[in-house]
């Protein structure tokens, strides 16, 4: 480890309690994402003050403010982008080539059932070496660690040759993407480190995929849900082959085979009929999937299934608008596993945590947008827990391990030093 790297790691160790306090403060902001609107603004304004106090060129802006962005093929309408700002802080160096962005999203999933939380969702409390809070792993730790990594460099008096961009972007959950898209377009960088990752792994392949739903309605009034239930089961059965293909694709992909992405390559997210005794003539099935196919290929498969179902449903007196996407389509994208920024981060992260860090495929995230519209040298690295385990992303009692948080921050700071000096 070089003297400059040692200086920033010592700084972070000395100021770790302050960093934990900052993370708790960020958790205290209610930034829940409700798809069509979100509560990121107050938190973004607070982050802007942090960037200004650090001496960064600070820009608080709406993703919708970019010229012609609403005509962009990957801009998602109906998300209240005007009221969900991004905030960017730029450390400006003389050499603008090779500049790096450290990105994290401010929004979180909704709290859900408060009774399932044993720790306060907005508390940022520490217990047994863990800090708890809504969105702490997905992705508020990224806001705190990227800020403290750059702060360690600046406060240690280390001049940088390359510029660093800190970006807190909005609307990532529920397949949003407008915040990341606007950040990539307005602040082009040669390297983009998206902190929205998990398991202390480097994710350098973005899976394709989306969330779809199909709604059914009986043409004639009914006094039982049975008709719609039977129809929805037909939909579910017809989707079995679609599901098999998605799981086979992930199994045969070297970045996803044997991972949670293969296991969850197709998941039913909602199966609903009626509404507590009313609306017995309606039903809905929603599902998420991962793929390495493009949007056109997926739509062709779903259109074929839909055409067959329509013939049956017309005979049964059931109406449907077919399969409708409820999120943007995530593009399958790959970074080069031998990219120098990726291999540098892998080596530094491994050294900090004490074991070899795995290179893997990502969950559905805005990595696909950063790779497609930002830089081919884009990747995720983060410490969120798996979606399916206690305290993982999108789970009650969401938490991060403090020893991982500390190692991660030191890794980012050392990356800045080595990449930008």
Protein Blocks (a to p, Z undefined) as FASTA:
>chain_A
ZZklmmmmmmmmmmmmmmmmmmmmmmmpccbdehjaccklmmmmmmmmmmmmnopacddd
dfklpghklmpfkbcehklmmmmccdddddddfblghiacddddfbdcdebjmklpmbdf
klopaeehiacdehklnomkmmmmmmmmmmmmmmnopacfbdcdddddehkbgoiommmm
mmmmmmgcfbdcdfbbghhiacfbdceddddddddddfbdcfbfklmmmmmmmmmmmmmm
mmmmmmmmmmmpmklgopaklmmmpccfbdcehjehiaklbccdddddddfbdfklmmmm
mmmmmmmmmmmmmmnopacebjadfbdcdddddddfklmklmmmmmmmmmmnopacdddd
ddddfklmmmmmmcfcbcdddfbdcfkbghiahiahiacdfklmmmmmmmmmmmmmmmmZ
Z
